[in-house]
Amino acid sequence: MLAGYAVQVEHSRGRRFPEPPHPYRNDFQRDRDRVIHARAFRRLEDKTQVFTRRYSDHFRNRLTHTIEVAQITRTVAGALGLNVDLAEALALVHDLGHPPFGHSGEKALDAAMRTHGLLFDHNLHALRIVEDFEQRYAAFRGLNLTFEVREGIIKHSQDYDGAKHPELAEYLLDQRPPLEAQLIDLTDEIGYNTADLDDGYEAHLLTLEQIRAGVPVFERFFREVDQTYPEAPDKLQFNEALKGVLNRLAGDLITNTQARLQRTGIQTLADVRLREERLAAFSPEVEAERKQIKDFLYENLYYSPSLAGEKDDAERIVGELFAFWMKTPSALPHNYQEKAVQESLPRVVCDYIAGMTDHFIIEQYEKYCGGN
Ligand code: MG
């Protein structure tokens, strides 16, 4: 049973190109499956989350991160009586627009675009992928996803200004997104905050002592674990404590969002949409803990000198390849040269680079920029 404020698939605003119903999957289940079967989804396997493979094969990449976010999202959405199919589809699609090399790749691509008065935004890029670049069906370009999934791609993590983005007018930019979409920004963060502590520890870039001293919520769980399992190896104590942190964040997201829905008297999806602020949120106490984890990761992991070389490489590779194709568009694949007839060359080069895996862009760099 869905809550009154959940998105009901029967009330979906539907697809751009109407399609007959499927005999045993509803429209959001079909959208979830279309995302999973997309080429861009498979490419997430070879896109950096935080670490490249140089450290270990056990670390998250963007695909396994996405699967973890989908898992957390299903739990939270289900507990809140939301539409789990829609929430899952949104979780699976949420990082589809990410370029190679994680955050550094994104930064470099955006910087290159800005020199042409344009910008790169991974949510807008994800929409271009599902609307245009994925070609699987004879009847239309793109995946022909329902309105609610496309809206969630745009609105899950950011509020776009309608005046600056007239092309997004259909996505009701003056309204909040449904709760299924609001969740994604937070479940994404639960996923990567805990996973990055895990991978950072595993990579020996973070020590147990450092995490215990810098992340008070982790320390509280660690002490409990240490009392219950004093003889357990460090790594298992670490795992147990981290599991406690993840459960606390997800549990608080559920109970605090529930409390806010009750307090504000939200009954329907329209109530959610017309509300001034987003309703999915951590409690102030857990929000402070979330911020502590994030600040800790920025200071000790994301900006750590051990990752600096990798980041510089990423920025150089993206920057130089972008400049190369701007100067030598004849070296672009044919279909991209054709696109450049209708669209600006920087946008076409950006689309090409954004779609690449880490492995492919390095190959291109070696081919065209001498790999130095
Ligand atoms: Mg993510």
Residues whose N, C-alpha, C, O or C-beta is under 5 A from the ligand:
A	BS01	MG	D95 D188
